[in-house]
Amino acid sequence: MKKELFTLLLLVFSCLNLPAQDASEIVKRANDKINGEKSSYGIMKMTIIRPEWERTLEFKNWTMGTDYALTLITAPARDKGQSFLKRGSEMWSWNPTINRMIKLPPSMMSQGWMGSDYTNDDILNESSVVEDYTHEITGEDEIEGRMCYRIKMTAREDAPVIWGHQVRWIDKKDYLFMKAELYDEDGYLVRTELGKNIKTMDGRLIPSVLELIPEDEEGYKTIVEIEEIEFNIAIEDSFFSQQNLKRVR
């Protein structure tokens, strides 16, 4: 009888400990789904919306794991050819108009990329939602008609992140990032990101539109549309070089 009671207690405590372990796996599965387990290549359009004007950028983006990323702007003409590279913890930008390469310091990661509401960190994938945060399931909510896990992500000490914590809603069925709230180190909400227009691309269901809304900037918004995407492409780390940064097309 005592043995059965002991076994039951072990089972109960094991169940109580599952959410924290499951939360990390859920975040990893959702991250792999949108970024590819090994690599990805995407063609995207970004619309920057302000109360008085709108501006559209088009760009290509290559990634391999969490250490390598290369982004090339293809339109408009005045920005065409600008590119951005990440290798490990080092980042550079190339501007063909002035024929100059600049190494980006960590202090620039929180700055807006090309005048948008997305940061350099967002585009270059400097921080990792999987490795740089602890994860905890805090509940469930319905987002866009989909039941989602609500997961709090708290930045690990000394992690190279610009957010104190995040709250992300991940679809329970298909592991889609449906919504994210990002908070600064003081716990203030800085921005909200929504995943919309769910469709199948390269054989997997993903949000094809991402809408980012700053909390304290009325009328500000940035929308990213994924026009094409391929996952787990054949690519070598040598592709992500300073030489290729200047010549990639």
DOTORLO-375173 format. One record per residue (C-alpha): residue number from 1; residue in three letters; z, y, x negated. Coordinates in nm, 3 decimals, decimal comma. Example, Ala and Ser with C-alpha at 12.3 -4.5 7.8 and 13.67 -1.06 7.14 Angstrom:
REM DOTORLO-375173
NUFI  num  residuo       c3       c2       c1
NUFI    1      ALA    0,780   -0,450   -1,230
NUFI    2      SER    0,714   -0,106   -1,367
//
This chain:
REM DOTORLO-375173
NUFI  num  residuo       c3       c2       c1
NUFI    1      MET    0,000    0,000    0,000
NUFI    2      LYS    0,094    0,239   -0,282
NUFI    3      LYS   -0,228    0,149   -0,462
NUFI    4      GLU   -0,437    0,226   -0,153
NUFI    5      LEU   -0,257    0,559   -0,107
NUFI    6      PHE   -0,317    0,647   -0,472
NUFI    7      THR   -0,688    0,562   -0,437
NUFI    8      LEU   -0,714    0,777   -0,124
NUFI    9      LEU   -0,551    1,073   -0,300
NUFI   10      LEU   -0,793    1,039   -0,592
NUFI   11      LEU   -1,085    1,043   -0,347
NUFI   12      VAL   -0,950    1,355   -0,173
NUFI   13      PHE   -0,902    1,545   -0,499
NUFI   14      SER   -1,244    1,437   -0,620
NUFI   15      CYS   -1,397    1,581   -0,304
NUFI   16      LEU   -1,204    1,902   -0,350
NUFI   17      ASN   -1,346    1,937   -0,701
NUFI   18      LEU   -1,707    1,873   -0,599
NUFI   19      PRO   -1,811    2,223   -0,487
NUFI   20      ALA   -1,778    2,387   -0,833
NUFI   21      GLN   -1,974    2,102   -0,994
NUFI   22      ASP   -2,235    2,097   -0,719
NUFI   23      ALA   -2,274    2,476   -0,729
NUFI   24      SER   -2,404    2,471   -1,088
NUFI   25      GLU   -2,649    2,193   -1,006
NUFI   26      ILE   -2,771    2,381   -0,697
NUFI   27      VAL   -2,832    2,697   -0,901
NUFI   28      LYS   -3,015    2,497   -1,170
NUFI   29      ARG   -3,240    2,324   -0,916
NUFI   30      ALA   -3,325    2,657   -0,750
NUFI   31      ASN   -3,393    2,822   -1,085
NUFI   32      ASP   -3,615    2,536   -1,203
NUFI   33      LYS   -3,808    2,551   -0,878
NUFI   34      ILE   -3,914    2,915   -0,918
NUFI   35      ASN   -3,946    2,922   -1,299
NUFI   36      GLY   -4,063    2,568   -1,372
NUFI   37      GLU   -3,853    2,304   -1,543
NUFI   38      LYS   -4,031    2,363   -1,875
NUFI   39      SER   -4,276    2,651   -1,844
NUFI   40      SER   -4,476    2,869   -1,604
NUFI   41      TYR   -4,768    3,108   -1,578
NUFI   42      GLY   -4,799    3,362   -1,298
NUFI   43      ILE   -5,024    3,643   -1,179
NUFI   44      MET   -4,824    3,903   -0,989
NUFI   45      LYS   -4,842    4,241   -0,823
NUFI   46      MET   -4,555    4,488   -0,818
NUFI   47      THR   -4,532    4,780   -0,576
NUFI   48      ILE   -4,279    5,050   -0,663
NUFI   49      ILE   -4,181    5,247   -0,353
NUFI   50      ARG   -4,018    5,590   -0,360
NUFI   51      PRO   -3,962    5,843   -0,080
NUFI   52      GLU   -4,249    6,062   -0,202
NUFI   53      TRP   -4,486    5,813   -0,364
NUFI   54      GLU   -4,590    5,452   -0,426
NUFI   55      ARG   -4,726    5,290   -0,740
NUFI   56      THR   -4,873    4,944   -0,797
NUFI   57      LEU   -4,879    4,737   -1,116
NUFI   58      GLU   -5,051    4,405   -1,177
NUFI   59      PHE   -4,940    4,172   -1,453
NUFI   60      LYS   -4,946    3,821   -1,596
NUFI   61      ASN   -4,632    3,640   -1,703
NUFI   62      TRP   -4,584    3,334   -1,926
NUFI   63      THR   -4,248    3,162   -1,981
NUFI   64      MET   -4,121    2,859   -2,166
NUFI   65      GLY   -3,762    2,759   -2,105
NUFI   66      THR   -3,508    3,039   -2,133
NUFI   67      ASP   -3,602    3,142   -2,487
NUFI   68      TYR   -3,963    3,254   -2,452
NUFI   69      ALA   -4,140    3,501   -2,225
NUFI   70      LEU   -4,453    3,716   -2,251
NUFI   71      THR   -4,568    3,970   -1,994
NUFI   72      LEU   -4,906    4,151   -1,994
NUFI   73      ILE   -4,992    4,444   -1,768
NUFI   74      THR   -5,349    4,418   -1,634
NUFI   75      ALA   -5,361    4,722   -1,400
NUFI   76      PRO   -5,372    5,016   -1,345
NUFI   77      ALA   -5,606    5,131   -1,622
NUFI   78      ARG   -5,357    5,373   -1,778
NUFI   79      ASP   -5,104    5,093   -1,834
NUFI   80      LYS   -5,347    4,807   -1,898
NUFI   81      GLY   -5,281    4,616   -2,219
NUFI   82      GLN   -4,912    4,696   -2,251
NUFI   83      SER   -4,721    4,377   -2,321
NUFI   84      PHE   -4,365    4,256   -2,364
NUFI   85      LEU   -4,234    3,962   -2,565
NUFI   86      LYS   -3,908    3,770   -2,581
NUFI   87      ARG   -3,826    3,513   -2,848
NUFI   88      GLY   -3,470    3,391   -2,837
NUFI   89      SER   -3,248    3,699   -2,837
NUFI   90      GLU   -3,516    3,932   -2,977
NUFI   91      MET   -3,755    4,142   -2,767
NUFI   92      TRP   -4,053    4,367   -2,837
NUFI   93      SER   -4,302    4,584   -2,647
NUFI   94      TRP   -4,660    4,667   -2,750
NUFI   95      ASN   -4,847    4,980   -2,640
NUFI   96      PRO   -5,218    4,971   -2,735
NUFI   97      THR   -5,269    5,338   -2,646
NUFI   98      ILE   -5,048    5,452   -2,933
NUFI   99      ASN   -5,099    5,131   -3,136
NUFI  100      ARG   -4,726    5,081   -3,166
NUFI  101      MET   -4,485    4,790   -3,141
NUFI  102      ILE   -4,122    4,861   -3,054
NUFI  103      LYS   -3,828    4,626   -3,085
NUFI  104      LEU   -3,612    4,656   -2,776
NUFI  105      PRO   -3,237    4,682   -2,843
NUFI  106      PRO   -2,990    4,506   -2,611
NUFI  107      SER   -2,893    4,846   -2,468
NUFI  108      MET   -3,239    4,871   -2,307
NUFI  109      MET   -3,202    4,551   -2,104
NUFI  110      SER   -3,046    4,736   -1,811
NUFI  111      GLN   -3,320    5,001   -1,799
NUFI  112      GLY   -3,589    4,992   -1,532
NUFI  113      TRP   -3,907    4,805   -1,629
NUFI  114      MET   -4,213    5,031   -1,601
NUFI  115      GLY   -4,023    5,269   -1,372
NUFI  116      SER   -3,938    4,998   -1,117
NUFI  117      ASP   -3,603    4,884   -0,979
NUFI  118      TYR   -3,633    4,566   -1,184
NUFI  119      THR   -3,476    4,579   -1,529
NUFI  120      ASN   -3,617    4,469   -1,864
NUFI  121      ASP   -3,366    4,184   -1,839
NUFI  122      ASP   -3,523    4,068   -1,510
NUFI  123      ILE   -3,878    4,063   -1,642
NUFI  124      LEU   -3,803    3,916   -1,984
NUFI  125      ASN   -3,546    3,666   -1,854
NUFI  126      GLU   -3,293    3,764   -2,120
NUFI  127      SER   -2,995    3,630   -1,926
NUFI  128      SER   -2,973    3,291   -1,759
NUFI  129      VAL   -2,835    3,241   -1,407
NUFI  130      VAL   -2,759    2,883   -1,508
NUFI  131      GLU   -2,593    2,920   -1,848
NUFI  132      ASP   -2,439    3,269   -1,841
NUFI  133      TYR   -2,237    3,235   -1,520
NUFI  134      THR   -1,981    3,007   -1,361
NUFI  135      HIS   -2,069    2,898   -1,006
NUFI  136      GLU   -1,867    2,850   -0,691
NUFI  137      ILE   -1,974    2,764   -0,336
NUFI  138      THR   -1,796    3,012   -0,109
NUFI  139      GLY   -1,956    2,926    0,225
NUFI  140      GLU   -2,279    2,883    0,420
NUFI  141      ASP   -2,497    3,138    0,600
NUFI  142      GLU   -2,832    3,147    0,776
NUFI  143      ILE   -3,098    3,356    0,600
NUFI  144      GLU   -3,447    3,392    0,750
NUFI  145      GLY   -3,378    3,092    0,974
NUFI  146      ARG   -3,269    2,871    0,683
NUFI  147      MET   -2,917    2,740    0,626
NUFI  148      CYS   -2,810    2,841    0,279
NUFI  149      TYR   -2,529    2,781    0,036
NUFI  150      ARG   -2,350    3,104   -0,050
NUFI  151      ILE   -2,269    3,081   -0,421
NUFI  152      LYS   -2,064    3,329   -0,622
NUFI  153      MET   -2,173    3,355   -0,986
NUFI  154      THR   -1,922    3,510   -1,224
NUFI  155      ALA   -2,036    3,621   -1,569
NUFI  156      ARG   -1,895    3,418   -1,856
NUFI  157      GLU   -1,699    3,606   -2,118
NUFI  158      ASP   -1,928    3,750   -2,389
NUFI  159      ALA   -2,243    3,638   -2,201
NUFI  160      PRO   -2,543    3,872   -2,258
NUFI  161      VAL   -2,558    3,985   -1,893
NUFI  162      ILE   -2,563    4,324   -1,723
NUFI  163      TRP   -2,396    4,208   -1,399
NUFI  164      GLY   -2,026    4,141   -1,351
NUFI  165      HIS   -2,102    3,889   -1,080
NUFI  166      GLN   -2,370    3,786   -0,836
NUFI  167      VAL   -2,375    3,626   -0,494
NUFI  168      ARG   -2,680    3,412   -0,423
NUFI  169      TRP   -2,790    3,237   -0,107
NUFI  170      ILE   -2,982    2,915   -0,179
NUFI  171      ASP   -3,161    2,719    0,093
NUFI  172      LYS   -2,986    2,385    0,144
NUFI  173      LYS   -3,302    2,187    0,214
NUFI  174      ASP   -3,558    2,318   -0,035
NUFI  175      TYR   -3,339    2,494   -0,294
NUFI  176      LEU   -3,500    2,835   -0,253
NUFI  177      PHE   -3,345    3,161   -0,369
NUFI  178      MET   -3,336    3,344   -0,035
NUFI  179      LYS   -3,106    3,637   -0,112
NUFI  180      ALA   -2,906    3,780   -0,400
NUFI  181      GLU   -2,646    4,056   -0,428
NUFI  182      LEU   -2,578    4,187   -0,777
NUFI  183      TYR   -2,256    4,367   -0,867
NUFI  184      ASP   -2,153    4,570   -1,170
NUFI  185      GLU   -1,844    4,503   -1,383
NUFI  186      ASP   -1,630    4,710   -1,146
NUFI  187      GLY   -1,733    4,501   -0,846
NUFI  188      TYR   -1,967    4,756   -0,685
NUFI  189      LEU   -2,286    4,632   -0,520
NUFI  190      VAL   -2,582    4,767   -0,718
NUFI  191      ARG   -2,878    4,599   -0,554
NUFI  192      THR   -2,993    4,333   -0,308
NUFI  193      GLU   -3,293    4,102   -0,355
NUFI  194      LEU   -3,463    3,909   -0,075
NUFI  195      GLY   -3,702    3,613   -0,095
NUFI  196      LYS   -3,973    3,625    0,171
NUFI  197      ASN   -4,309    3,476    0,278
NUFI  198      ILE   -4,228    3,115    0,190
NUFI  199      LYS   -4,540    2,921    0,099
NUFI  200      THR   -4,656    2,624   -0,106
NUFI  201      MET   -4,787    2,726   -0,450
NUFI  202      ASP   -4,887    2,475   -0,717
NUFI  203      GLY   -4,738    2,196   -0,507
NUFI  204      ARG   -4,395    2,345   -0,445
NUFI  205      LEU   -4,243    2,561   -0,174
NUFI  206      ILE   -4,127    2,901   -0,305
NUFI  207      PRO   -4,077    3,260   -0,182
NUFI  208      SER   -4,405    3,432   -0,268
NUFI  209      VAL   -4,263    3,782   -0,211
NUFI  210      LEU   -3,949    3,927   -0,369
NUFI  211      GLU   -3,808    4,251   -0,231
NUFI  212      LEU   -3,551    4,443   -0,434
NUFI  213      ILE   -3,346    4,721   -0,272
NUFI  214      PRO   -3,109    4,944   -0,475
NUFI  215      GLU   -2,782    5,012   -0,296
NUFI  216      ASP   -2,740    5,384   -0,370
NUFI  217      GLU   -3,103    5,502   -0,372
NUFI  218      GLU   -3,221    5,568   -0,018
NUFI  219      GLY   -3,591    5,502    0,027
NUFI  220      TYR   -3,620    5,314   -0,304
NUFI  221      LYS   -3,764    4,961   -0,311
NUFI  222      THR   -3,965    4,734   -0,540
NUFI  223      ILE   -4,176    4,447   -0,405
NUFI  224      VAL   -4,320    4,169   -0,622
NUFI  225      GLU   -4,596    3,949   -0,479
NUFI  226      ILE   -4,677    3,621   -0,654
NUFI  227      GLU   -5,053    3,585   -0,623
NUFI  228      GLU   -5,094    3,274   -0,838
NUFI  229      ILE   -4,847    3,053   -1,022
NUFI  230      GLU   -4,859    2,731   -1,225
NUFI  231      PHE   -4,557    2,531   -1,330
NUFI  232      ASN   -4,495    2,319   -1,640
NUFI  233      ILE   -4,812    2,429   -1,814
NUFI  234      ALA   -4,906    2,307   -2,162
NUFI  235      ILE   -4,796    2,585   -2,396
NUFI  236      GLU   -4,653    2,606   -2,748
NUFI  237      ASP   -4,380    2,834   -2,877
NUFI  238      SER   -4,640    2,977   -3,120
NUFI  239      PHE   -4,803    3,145   -2,818
NUFI  240      PHE   -4,500    3,373   -2,799
NUFI  241      SER   -4,566    3,561   -3,123
NUFI  242      GLN   -4,593    3,926   -3,222
NUFI  243      GLN   -4,957    3,865   -3,316
NUFI  244      ASN   -5,035    3,727   -2,972
NUFI  245      LEU   -4,841    4,013   -2,813
NUFI  246      LYS   -5,121    4,243   -2,932
NUFI  247      ARG   -5,418    4,026   -2,838
NUFI  248      VAL   -5,318    3,829   -2,528
NUFI  249      ARG   -5,548    3,879   -2,227
//
